């Protein structure tokens, strides 16, 4: 049985930093392309950043480029999202997601596809990030 746990969310002032972690048991971590999604109050869920199985390929949405960094440690079954220079508009519930058949870019776009989220192999319960102005 797959168990996924996100951590690291919290309340931070604008300009501050947070480091989100996602760990999982019950799956071969290195077999999955992974991503972070977020959903702000009153808005649709969106892909934020993705990373390939090896960690060599990464991508971000324009609004977080230069501020967020995604990384993974397959030996420790861990996915990380380092968030710097946080803005109030980054306030959202952040989720980690994984799939062994979708490429990283396709995984990043999946929240925009009707019913796409339900097809994922792994989706965490989320960790809340609140950025105050």
LINTATA-V843262 format. One record per run of one state. SS is the DSSP state (H for helix, E for strand, L for the rest). FROM is the first residue (numbers start at 1). LEN is the number of residues. If there is no record, write none. Layout:
ss:from:len
SS:FROM:LEN
SS:FROM:LEN
This chain:
ss:from:len
L:1:2
E:3:5
L:8:2
E:10:4
L:14:4
E:18:8
L:26:3
H:29:3
L:32:1
E:33:7
L:40:6
E:46:6
L:52:6
E:58:3
L:61:1
H:62:3
L:65:3
E:68:6
H:74:3
L:77:1
E:78:6
L:84:4
H:88:3
L:91:1
E:92:8
L:100:4
H:104:9
L:113:4
H:117:3
L:120:2
E:122:2
L:124:3
E:127:6
L:133:1
